Amino acid sequence: MALFLDNSLSESSFINKSPFPFSLILSLSLSLCAVMVEETKIAAAAAASAEVSKTEEKTPPASYVPEAEDGKKPFKEDTNLQSVSFKEESNLVADLLDPEKKILNELKQLIQAAIANNEFNPSPNKSEKPSKNTEAKTEEPVPPKTENPPAAQEEAVADDDGAKTVEAIAETVVPPHAATVADEEKTSCAAEEVFLWGVPLLGSEKSDTVLLKFLRARDFKAKEALVMIKNAVIWRKQFGVEALLEEDVAFLELEKVVFYHGKDKDGHPVCYNVYGEFQDQELYDKVFGDEEKMEKFLKWRILLLEKGIRKQLNFEPGKVCTLVQVTDLKNVPGPGKKELRQATKKALALLQDNYPEFVAKQVFINVPWWYLAYNMFMSRFFSQRTKSKFVFAGPSKSAETLFKYIAPEFVPIQYGGMSKHNDADFSTDDTVNEITLKPSNTHFIEFPVSQPCLLFWELRVLAWDVSYGAEFTPSDEGAYTVILQKVRKLTSIDEPYVKNSFKASQPGKIVITIDNVTTKKKKLLYRWKTKASTEST
């Protein structure tokens, strides 16, 4: 599931009447709206922080985009989401504004007090899981009123020749053994360390990174962040997250539905979500056939996220502590898949409450045209920060959109890239070159050969519809040119890429010919490498 915020809006009535197969997309769009609404509050928080720090002569961070007094944005709106740039917030304390540093220290003090009061353990009197609604209840409980004032109570104790006095004293005496046990329990609780994703909430250089995630999710409001942290810790204990990490919750059928693959250009791990796989009814029944299967799916999804966080993210200051989500909406299931919608909504709620600020960017690919139009209309109401985190691309622009954020050697082959499993010749260390082919134009690529070697190459043109040929031209003018590949037409129904090799016995060059006979620009990807003749034998 994509890391979206859920919301309380009901979309079922609209879904059931809609002619489009987009129940899941609409659920995600509503979630997106909730994210955007939450994040636009940051502008107001930034304005308040600016008032506090006027005398400090500091400029607000790039994450804050304050609104003008008339409610209009102080920047020119751009309806093209892909063109919006935004720098991810730093997790270095030194980069925070002074008011933010004070709030961070305030949160640490609140956590210290909460640990001493044993507030990070589930209440024995309440079996229900912590709810988001409890975040609003931050007031201290009011002690119950007594019917008689203290003076009247004292007079009552003095009556009846001191009988009631003895009785009152007896009621207030605590047995020595009970007092000792209570003190030991309190001391034990106070000494307990609280962890999230293997990081202690206090006392580690990684702690600030974790706390900043919750503070940003609550607009730097320390008390609200504390409530969110407590609820997350309690939920993890009730859900059994730590025990889940030791279990074997295998779901081999879902390896193509949600998976991690490569990194983006800034080093963020990339998680792909492919909802179209659920068009397979057999797979759908295995995952959502009944409540028990749906619960297993939820555990599997949480476990996958937990492992990704612990293995691929680094909470040390200045390191990568967020990921990139790529959600493929091709062949997304229709409104008849109500179990998928229910499971999605439940997962979104858990992710919203317990995994804040873990997504650096969310990229939607193969998005239907009508959703692109809808999103372009809605985007005018949201902040630059919000819009920059979400990217939408239709089917014809999906691969090129991914290449803006992820190098082609890391993009899976099925999404237009060159990354393949069990590739014996190339790896992600081998950089892919990108070239734009002009319409009705022929392009030549040369691979120089300085000594006898084995040279191999691979290339692809997105959506093909080009002609491809290859030949070896020796440096010796008297030698003959060797035809390696006769010119042939490649179309969209052919293999997504071409791989060839040639063992050269003399210096020369390999010339690749790509002829774009269409009236459209084309994206060409290629790479090549050599092995010495001793390696190739």
N, C-alpha and C positions, 0 to 999 in steps of 0.2 A: 504494500500500500504506500502511496505517496505520503510524505510527511506534511499533511495539511491540517489546518485547524478545522474542527467541525463547527456546526452551528445548530441552533434550535429550530430553524425554519423547516417547515414541512413541505417537501417537494412532491409527495406522492400523487396528489390530485392533478398536478400539472403533467407529471410523467405519464399517467394513465391515459390522458387525453392527447398526448403528443404523437404525431406520426413518425417522429424520428427515433431511431434505436439508440437513445442516448441517456438512459437512466443513470448510468455510472458517470458520464460526463457532467450531467447536470448536478449530481451530488458533489462532484469535484468543484464545479463552478461556484456552487453555493459556499463550499468550504473556502474557496479563493476569496470570495467576497468577505467572509468572516475575517480572513487573514488581513485583507486590505483595510477593513474598518478598524481592526485592532491597531495596525501599524500607523494609521494616520494620526493616532493619538500622540505619537512620538513628536509630531510637530509642536503640539501644545506643550509637551514636556520640555522640549528644547527652548521654547520661548520663555518658560518659567525659569529654566536654568540660566538663560542669558540675563534675566533681570537680577538674579542672585549674584552673578559674576561680572556685573558691569564694570566694577572698579578693578577687576583683575586683568582687564585688557587682553582677553583671550577670545579667539574666534571659536564658534561652535564646531564640533566635528562634522565630517561630511555626511554622517548618518542622519543628521537632523536637517530638515528643510522647513523652517518656520513659515507660516502663512502670513500674508499681509492682513491688516486690520479689516479690510473689506471682504476677507474670505477668499480672495483670488490668489492663485499660486504666484510666487515671485519669480517664476521661470516660465519660459515659453513651453506650452504643452506640445508633446510629440506623440502622435497616435501610433507611431511605429515602435512597438515595445523592444524590438531587437536593437534599436539605435540608442537606447538609454543606457548610460554607463553609471556604475556605482561602485564605490570601494567598500569592500567588506569591513565591518567594524573590527578594530584591533582587540586582542585579548591581553594586551600588555597594560598593566596598571599605570605605568608611566604615561600612557597616551590618553588617559581619562582626564576629563575636566575636574577641577578641584571639588565641585559639588558632588560629582559622581564618586570620587574617591571617598568622600565623607559618608555617602550612602552605603558604599561597599563595606566600610569599617563598621557602620551601624548594623548592617546585616550580620556581620561576623559576631558582634556582641549579642544580637538576638539569638543566633544559633547556639552560642555558648550557653546562654541562659536556658534555651529549650532543651539542650542536652542534659543540663543539670537537673531539669524538672522532668526528665523522662518523657518528653513530648514527641519523640520519634518512634514510639512503639504503639501498635494498635491498642485502643482502649478496650479493656476486658468487658466493659458493659455495652459496647457497640460492635455488632457483628457486621454491619454494613460497611462497604468500602467508602473511602473518603470521596466526597462529591465536590465538584467545582463550586457548588453553591455555598460551601462553607467558607470560601475565600472572602465573602462579603461580611462574614461575622467576625470582625476583628476586635469588637469591644470586649472589655473585661466583664466577666459575669458579676452581676449585682448580688450581694449577699441578701438573704431573706430578712424581712423586717420581723422584729420580735414584738409580741403583744405588749409586754411590760417594759418600761425603761429600766436601765441598770439600777437606778436608785430603788425602784419598787422591788426589783428582784432581791436586792440586798436586804430590804426590810422583811421580805418573805422568809429569807434564810434565817433571820434572827428569831422568828416566832417559835412557839411550841417548845420552849426550854432547850433550844439548840438541836432539836431532833432533825429538823430539815437541814441544819448546817452540816451535821455528820453525813446525812444522806447525799448532799451536794458534793461534799468532799470525796465521798466514796465513788461517785460517778466520774469525777475528773481524774482520779488516780489511774495512771497507766502502769500495767504490770511491767516490771523491769525487763523480763524476757522479750515482751512484745516491742518495747522501745528499742532494744538492741537489734532485733531483726529488722525493724523499720529503718534504723540508721544504716545497717549494712546494705539493705536494698537500695537506699538512696545514694550511698557512696558508690555502689556498683554501677548504678545508672549514670551517675555523674562522670564516671571514668570511661563509659562506653564511647567508642569512636563510631561515627556514622559515615558510611561510604556511599558514593554514587559512582558507578562504572569503575570501581576499583580505586577511586580517588577519595581521600578523606575530605570532609567538608571544611575542616580547619587544619592548619599546621603544615600544609604542603604548598610548594610553588604552583602545583596544578590546581589547587583549591580555588584560586581566584578565577581561573578559566571557567570552572563549573558554576561558581556563584554568579559570574557575569551573564551566563546564559539565562538564568532565572530572573536576574534583575532586568535584562533587556526585554524579556517576555512580559514583564510587569511594569514597563516604563520607568524603571529605577525607583520603584516604591518598595522600600525595604520590608515593611510588614506584609505586604501582599506577596512578595517574593518568598518570605519565610513560610507563609501558609502553603504556597505552591511546593516548596521543597519538602515540608513535612508531609504533605499529602502524597508526594511522589515516593518518598522513603517508605511510608506506610503501605502504599499500594504495592511496591516491590516486595515487601514482606508477605503481604496477603496473597499476591499472585504467585509468589515463589520464584522470583526471577533468578536468584543465585542458584537455587536447586535446579532450575530449568537448564542452566548452563552445563550441568553435569549429566543431563538426560540425553537420550538419543531420540530426538523428535525428527526423524527422517521423513522427508516428503519429496522423494525423487521426482515425482510427477510435476513438481512446481519449480524445478531448476531452470525452466525456460520462461517462467512467469515473473519471478523476481530474482535478480542476480546482480552481483558486483562484477564490474569489468573495467579495468584500467583506471586512469586518473585524468583529470582535466589539465589545462595548461598551467594552472596555479597549484597543482598537486593534490586537489581534492579527489578522494575516491568517488567513483561514479556508480550509482545504483540504478538499474533499469527495471521498469515495471511494464509488463506486456499483458494488458488485459484481454487482448484478442484471443489469447490461448484458451480462454474459457468458452469459446464458441464450440470447443470439443465437448460434447455432452457427456461422454464417458469420464473425462477429466473433471468436469463440473460436478457430476454426481459423487465422485470420489472425495471431492473437497467439501462440498456443501450439501451432501445428501441428507444429513440429519444434524441435530444439535451437537452430538459428540464429535462429528467430523469437523463442524465449524469451529468448535472449541480447540481442536487439534490444530486447525489452520491458524487460528489466532496465536496459539503458543508458538507455532513454527515461525510466524512472521515476527513476533517479538524476539524470539531467539536469534533469528537472522540479523535483526537490527542490533541486538546486543553484541553479537560476535563482530559485526562490522565496526561498531563503535570502539570496541576494545582492541581489535587487531589492526584497524586501518586509521584510526584517529589518534592524535597526540595532544594531550591537554597541557603540555609544557608551554609556558609563555612564548608567543611568537610562532608556534607550530600550527599545523593544519588540524583544526578541531571541528570542521563541518564537512558535509559531503554534498555532492550534486545529484539530483534526482532527474532521471529521464523517463518520462511516461509516454508510452506508445499507445495512441488511441485508435489505431487501425483495427477495424472489425470489432470495435467495442461491443459487448453484449447489450441486448435490448432490454426493454422494461419487463420482459418475462422472467428475467433472472433476479427475482426479488431477494433470494438468499445472498447473492453476491452483494447487493446493495446494503442489506442489513449487516453483513460481515464487514463491509467497507466502513459503514458508519460507526460501528463499534470500535474498529481499529483506529479510526481517525480520532475518536474521543480519547482513547488511551494515549495515542501519540501526542495529542495536543496538551494533555495535562501533565505528561511525564517525560517528554523528550523535547524541551524547548530549544529553539535556535540551533538546530542541528543541520539545517539546509542552507547552503550558501546560494544555490540557484536551483530553480525548478524549470526544466525544459519539457514542454509538450511537443511531441512530433506527430505527424499524420493527423493533424487536427482538421475536422470537417470545416468547410467554408463558412457555414452559418455560425459556427462557434467563433471563428476568427472575427466575423463582423460584429457579433455580440460583444466580444471582449474588447474590440477597438472602441466601441461605444462606451463601455463601462470604464475603460482605463482613464478617461478624462477626469474622473472624480477622485483619483487616488494619487498618492504622493510619488515622487520620483523614486524613493527608496523601495516602496512596495512594487512599483512597476518593474524595477530593475531586477527583482528577484524571480520574476516569472517571464518566461519566453514561450511564445506560441508559433508553430510553423506548420503550414499545410503540407500535404504529401510531396509536392514538387520541390519544396524548399527545406525539407527535413534534414537531409544530409549536409547541405551547406550551412545550415543553422548550427548543427552539432559541431562542425569544423571551426566555428567561431570560438568555441569554448574548449573543445577537445581535439587534440591533434589526430589526424586520420589514422596513424599507426595504433592508436588506442581505441578507435571506434570499431565496433563489431562489423564484420563483413555484411551482415544482413541490414545494416543501417547506413551503408554507403562507404564504410571505412575499409581498412586493410588488415584488421586484427582477426586472426584465426586461431582456433585451438590446435595444438599439436602440429604447428608449422615447423618443419625441420630446417627450412632455409632462412626464414626471416623472423624477427622478434620485434618487440616494441622499442628495442634499442636502435633499430634501423629506421631512420627518418624517412617519411614519405614526402615527396615533392608534389606541390599542387600547381597546376597551370590552367589558365582559362583559355579554351579553344575558341577562336573567333568564328563567327558564322561563315560558311562557304570558304573555308581556309584550310590549308595543309600545314601541319606542324611536324617538325623533325626533332628527334631526341638522339644525342650521341653519347655512347658509353666508350671512353678511350681504353685501349688495351696496350699496355707498355711492355708486357712480357708474356710468355706462355702462361695460361691460367684457365681456370674454369669460371666463366662469368654467367650469372643468372639474374633474371629480372622478372618483375611482375608489374602489371599496370591494369587500370580500369578507367573507363569513362562513364560517368554517371548517366544512366539511361541509354548508353551506347549510341546506336544509329551513326556509326562512323566506320571507316575502312582502316584496317590495320595491316602493316607489313613490317618485316625486319630483314636486314642483310648485314654481312660482315665485309668490310672493305679493308684489305691489308695495306700496310704502309708502303710496301714494295709496289712500285708502279707497274711492274711487269706481272704481278700476281693477279689472279682472277677474283672477282667479287663472289662471295658465297651467299646464296639466297637462303635465309633461315626460316622465313615465313612468307609464303606468297600472300599478296594482298587479298584480304577477304573482308566481307561485310559482317559487322557485329551489330546485333540488335538487342533490344531489351529482353528477349526470351533466351539469349545465350547466357553462358556462365557469367557471374558478376565480375570475374577478373581473369586475366590471362597470365600464365607463368611459363617462361621459356628459359633455356640454358644453352650455352655454346662453349665447347672446349677449344680455345684458340691456341694454335701452335706457333704463332708469330704475331708481332705487334700489328696494330691496326685500330679499327674502331667498329662498333656495332651501331647501325643507324636504324632508328625506329621511325616509321612513318604513320602519322595519324591524320586522316582526311575527314574533316567535318563537313559533310555535304548538306547539312540542314541549315536553316535560317536562324537558328538559336545558338546562344553561347553554350558551351559544354565544359564541365569540370573534369580535368584529367589528373589522375593520381598515379605516381609511379615511384619505384625505387629499384636499386640494383646493388650488387656486391660481387666481389671476386674471391676466389680461393686460389692459392698457389698451386702449381701443377703437382707438387708433391702431396698436397692435401687431397686433391681430387682423384688421385689414383688409388 
